[in-house]
């Protein structure tokens, strides 16, 4: 019995039947379980918050496939380690590489994996807490199946803690009374590794009888574990709340979520970039100055830095939340791109084509084009769309473009809600 290993390692599941949580992937009949049992595993990426079983599941797959298993952390590994593993495939044949925190590999490091993943000599399992569509190269992403692992719920956490107390050789020797679980679950934040670390810390106390209740857990840990994790799922939940509050014209909620991000150590550039997107997507031509302010905010925070950058971010967030809104431009480009997918690459009408050569002019390129500036109000009734979709309306500003009218509506709403 190895006693110097941490509890989380001692009770790590070794088979699918021992694995707790992620039933949508590993339960009876689930797609990933079938693939594991049939030994038809594609390269894949596990995306989920910390401590939900990504590493454990990769090790179980490694055991099941009977392949030479390699584990690297993208924090410390580089291209040389990847090349060494690729070289080993000449000796072992197909191997399995588990790459933890794959989002920390840069483009060139990820590119080093492409050939081996493509030809099947490496089965890659990447693990990430970040959205892989943003952090993993498209070329590598297209060669991998992405599986989302969810935060562990209370029933799963209960099974994990009960299993550890009942089965770990060291804990079985102690007199443990698990009276209350609310606090230990709260402090673990859905992270099984953190849960087991806290349990081990509690059980290392010198008392003959170890009582685990909410008061004991709170006293021992002394401070709350921050719920905002800029490397995990809550990162996306809070930025979503921030964006939706500004879109919903609520400056107070916008500032609250901004404060949560700043308190959690979020990148100020990330926040500013999101506000630039919102200024165009949700405000657009109802108030074009919003995009200018958001863009200048990004520049300003880079010059100033924290802590004063919080003031600039606050100014921009409240301005965007208080602005009139229009998503007409956002809808327009979406509609137009859908039409392009539907109708394909329609030919440019002859009268809109450029005619730099004599042959092009003979073919009627540019013929009957009307130059708008020579007409009243710089406007001419002329069709600029291909014949097949002539008259299609992609952009519909509607009532949303009436900035003053919307401002009055918002003022009335705020007065009713906030008293000002």
Number of C-alpha atoms within 10 A of each C-alpha: 7 8 9 8 10 13 21 19 12 17 18 19 17 15 14 18 10 12 18 19 21 20 15 16 16 20 17 13 12 13 12 20 19 16 15 18 13 11 13 11 18 18 22 21 26 25 23 22 25 24 19 23 26 25 20 18 21 25 22 18 25 21 14 16 18 11 17 16 18 15 16 17 16 20 13 9 16 17 17 11 12 20 13 10 21 22 13 15 16 11 9 12 14 19 25 24 24 26 24 24 18 25 22 18 22 15 13 11 17 21 15 17 18 18 13 21 19 15 10 15 19 25 23 25 28 28 28 24 24 22 16 19 10 9 17 22 18 12 12 19 18 11 16 20 13 18 16 17 20 18 21 20 15 14 10 16 23 14 12 22 18 12 13 22 23 14 12 14 16 17 17 12 10 15 14 17 12 14 10 15 16 12 17 25 22 17 20 21 20 22 21 23 20 18 22 23 16 20 21 18 14 18 20 12 10 8 10 9 12 17 18 19 16 17 12 16 22 15 9 11 14 9 9 11 12 10 15 21 18 18 16 19 19 14 19 16 11 18 21 13 16 28 23 17 21 27 24 15 21 21 21 15 19 24 20 15 18 24 17 16 21 18 11 15 12 19 11 19 16 11 19 24 15 16 27 21 16 22 32 24 19 28 29 24 23 24 21 12 16 24 21 13 18 27 18 15 24 23 13 15 20 13 10 12 13 13 9 10 18 17 12 19 25 18 15 23 28 18 18 31 27 19 25 27 28 27 22 23 20 15 17 16 13 14 14 15 14 12 15 12 9 9 11 10 10 12 11 12 15 17 16 17 16 12 17 10 9 10 10 14 14 11 11 14 20 18 16 11 14 15 11 13 10 10 11 8 8 9 12 13 8 11 13 13 15 16 12 10 11 10 11 11 10 16 16 14 17 9 12 19 20 16 18 14 12 18 15 12 12 17 13 14 15 16 10 10 10 9 8 9
